[in-house]
Amino acid sequence: MTRTEEFQELRPLLFAIAYRILGSVSEAEDAVQEAWLRYDGSATRAESPKAFLSATVTRISIDVLRSARVRREAYVGPWFPEPLLSDPYQDPARSAELADSVSMAALILLERLSPLERAVFVLREVFAFSYREIAAAVERSEAACRQLGVKARRHMDAGLPRFEADRRSRDRLAERFFGALKDGDVDGLRELLAAEVQLVNDGGGKVGSTIPLFGAEKVARVLAVAIPPFARIGAALETHEVNGQPGAIIRDRDGLIVIAWAIDILDGRIQTIRSIANPDKLGHLGPVADALAVIREKKQARRDQRTA
């Protein structure tokens, strides 16, 4: 097998590692590409391409994350990962576990860890690397990696969200939610929302409010008013799995992406609704709309309907 074939075979795993460490599709893709360049340029043939490339992409991701953390501290409003519609790394035996590890909630919680803790947690808890392999990847002793792993696990256990275990029930509830959303059905929405539901927007200070909304009554009324007018201007809400959980994308009349949504469901109710509206975080999904222009047109459509 050639180096190119070895790399292509491992590419889904490398991206999956990098994305979970970085929370950014674009940065993860860059890290994987840099790992390839180092692998292709190595004078010696690695005994284990998987070990070499996994270690390389991990080290690159740690370095990128250290730089990115400074930018994220200055970020305007809530920071969410770049939405991921499908994880290229497939393991049918662990599909649910892998989906939970890439959820918005899990990746946001990982932000609390140091870059080293995050890398150790991802390699150990998500991809079941041995501590010997992890030590080689992060260039620390096995004992140090075990300590990092214990600390990371403690932090994650304290805040790691639970999700609806029955995925068919989850998907049916999500379908009802998006149906009520399109119809502007306040009562239908309220019935599906947890009492303390949160509606949070990541617009990067460019699109939408940075102030979260809390409570079923308030969130249901805001959604019932805000979403249906999109249809009146030719926009469409498409349901998708986003970061392993139910979600959706809103496109304008030309098919350009306006917003991505991800929702958390537990105990038969929607707990959190996350809206990713920052255009800088949507480009990897396809061409992005001028969201402010779309929102202005939507508001005008609402005013026109009220005065008609």
Secondary structure as the mmCIF struct_conf table of DSSP 4:
data_model
#
loop_
_struct_conf.conf_type_id
_struct_conf.id
_struct_conf.beg_label_comp_id
_struct_conf.beg_label_asym_id
_struct_conf.beg_label_seq_id
_struct_conf.end_label_comp_id
_struct_conf.end_label_asym_id
_struct_conf.end_label_seq_id
HELX_RH_AL_P HELX_RH_AL_P1 ARG A 3 LEU A 22
HELX_RH_AL_P HELX_RH_AL_P2 VAL A 25 GLY A 41
BEND BEND1 ALA A 43 THR A 44
BEND BEND2 GLU A 47 GLU A 47
HELX_RH_AL_P HELX_RH_AL_P3 PRO A 49 GLU A 73
TURN_TY1_P TURN_TY1_P1 ALA A 74 ALA A 74
BEND BEND3 VAL A 76 GLY A 77
HELX_LH_PP_P HELX_LH_PP_P1 PRO A 81 PRO A 83
BEND BEND4 LEU A 85 LEU A 85
BEND BEND5 PRO A 88 PRO A 88
HELX_RH_3T_P HELX_RH_3T_P1 PRO A 92 ARG A 94
HELX_RH_AL_P HELX_RH_AL_P4 SER A 95 SER A 101
TURN_TY1_P TURN_TY1_P2 VAL A 102 VAL A 102
BEND BEND6 SER A 103 SER A 103
HELX_RH_AL_P HELX_RH_AL_P5 MET A 104 LEU A 110
TURN_TY1_P TURN_TY1_P3 GLU A 111 ARG A 112
BEND BEND7 LEU A 113 LEU A 113
HELX_RH_AL_P HELX_RH_AL_P6 PRO A 115 PHE A 121
HELX_RH_PI_P HELX_RH_PI_P1 VAL A 122 VAL A 126
TURN_TY1_P TURN_TY1_P4 PHE A 127 PHE A 127
HELX_RH_AL_P HELX_RH_AL_P7 TYR A 131 VAL A 138
TURN_TY1_P TURN_TY1_P5 GLU A 139 GLU A 139
BEND BEND8 ARG A 140 ARG A 140
HELX_RH_AL_P HELX_RH_AL_P8 GLU A 142 GLY A 159
HELX_LH_PP_P HELX_LH_PP_P2 LEU A 160 ARG A 162
BEND BEND9 ALA A 165 ALA A 165
HELX_RH_AL_P HELX_RH_AL_P9 ARG A 167 ASP A 183
TURN_TY1_P TURN_TY1_P6 GLY A 184 GLY A 184
HELX_RH_AL_P HELX_RH_AL_P10 VAL A 186 LEU A 192
STRN STRN1 LEU A 193 ASP A 202
TURN_TY1_P TURN_TY1_P7 GLY A 204 LYS A 206
BEND BEND10 VAL A 207 GLY A 208
BEND BEND11 THR A 210 ILE A 211
STRN STRN2 LEU A 213 PHE A 214
BEND BEND12 GLY A 215 GLY A 215
HELX_RH_AL_P HELX_RH_AL_P11 ALA A 216 ALA A 226
BEND BEND13 ILE A 227 ILE A 227
HELX_RH_AL_P HELX_RH_AL_P12 PRO A 228 ARG A 232
TURN_TY1_P TURN_TY1_P8 ILE A 233 GLY A 234
STRN STRN3 ALA A 236 VAL A 242
TURN_TY1_P TURN_TY1_P9 ASN A 243 GLY A 244
STRN STRN4 GLN A 245 ARG A 251
TURN_TY1_P TURN_TY1_P10 ARG A 253 ASP A 254
BEND BEND14 GLY A 255 GLY A 255
STRN STRN5 ILE A 257 LEU A 266
TURN_TY1_P TURN_TY1_P11 ASP A 267 GLY A 268
STRN STRN6 ARG A 269 ILE A 276
HELX_RH_3T_P HELX_RH_3T_P2 PRO A 279 LYS A 281
TURN_TY1_P TURN_TY1_P12 LEU A 282 LEU A 282
HELX_RH_3T_P HELX_RH_3T_P3 GLY A 283 LEU A 285
BEND BEND15 GLY A 286 GLY A 286
STRN STRN7 VAL A 288 VAL A 288
HELX_RH_AL_P HELX_RH_AL_P13 ALA A 291 THR A 307
#
